[in-house]
Amino acid sequence: MTDIEYNLAHVQENGFNWPLLFKDKAVLGIVIPNADFTINDVRLCVGSRRMLDVMDVNTQKNVEMTMKDWQRYFESQDKDKLLNVISLEFSHTKLESLIQAPTVV
């Protein structure tokens, strides 16, 4: 299958049964920041006080923390917990203009 053949009609007809690797993200219609975009750049785009839903991986309990606190945790070398951001709502922020979901979504 070529990149051009992968579209919504293909997914509807064949499903999504295995991981796919695309060499060129442009054919998917996805836009993401460059690889040098850091957690600090995210914080600057969404704001330090943006609240995040975070999960403690070991206990599976949700907690809320600010973007500033998440950045501090993320950049810390000594982590006593393994945390995972569940979602980051970035509508109506500077980050919104830097990201575009794939056309298949």
N, C-alpha and C positions, 0 to 999 in steps of 0.2 A: 504494500500500500504506500502510496506517496503522500506527502504532506497535504497536497491539494485535495486528495480524496477524503481526508478526515474532516467531516463537518457534522452538523446536527443530524442530517438525514442518515449519515452512516451510523451514528450512535443509536438513533431510533431503530434502525433496521437490524443492526448487529449486536447492540449492547456494548458494554464496556467490561470485558472479561479478563484483561491482562494489562499490565503497565505498558505504556508506550513511551518511546523516546523520540523527541523531535529535535533535529539539529538546529533548526531555525525557528525561534519562538514567534517570529513575525507572521508566519502563515497561520498561526492560531488566533491572531488578533489580540494577543496578550501584551500588555505593557507593564514592565516592572522597572524599578530604579536599577542603576548600575551596581555591580558587585562591590564597589567601594562605599555604598550607602550604609551607614552605620546605625546602631541603636540610638546614638545621639541625634542623628538626622531624623529618625522617626520621632523622637521626643520633641525636637524643634518643630516638626510639622504638626503634631497633634496636641502639643502642650504638656507641660510637666504635671499638671493637675488632672489630666485625663484619667478616668478610672478604668482599670482593666479587670476582667474576670480571669483569675488565676487558679490553677488547680495544683494542690500538693499531690504529686504523683504517687507517693507511698500511701497516703491515707485516702486519696480520691475526694478530699474535701475542697470545696471552693472557697476562695478568699478574694477580697478585692484589694487592690493596691494601686497607687498612683503610677503614672508613667515614670515619674522621677524615681520612685522606689524600685520599680521593675528594672530600670536602667542600672541602678546601684547593684541590685541582685545579679543581673546579667553580666556585669563587668567584674564582679567579685571573683577572686581566685579561690576563696574558701567558702564553699556553699555547704551549709549544714542540712539543707533540704533540696529536693529536686522539684522545681516548679515549672509549670507549663502554662503559657497564655492560651486561654480557650478561644478568645476572639478579641479583636481590636476594631471597634467601630471608628472609622475615619472619614465618614461622610461629613461634608461641610468643613473640612480642614485642608491644609496645604497638601497633605498626602493624597487627597482625592484626585488631584490633577496629575499625579505621578504614576497612578496605577489604573489599569484597565483589565477587567476580567476577560478570559478567553471567550470568543464568540460562541462556542459550543455550550457554555454554561447558561 
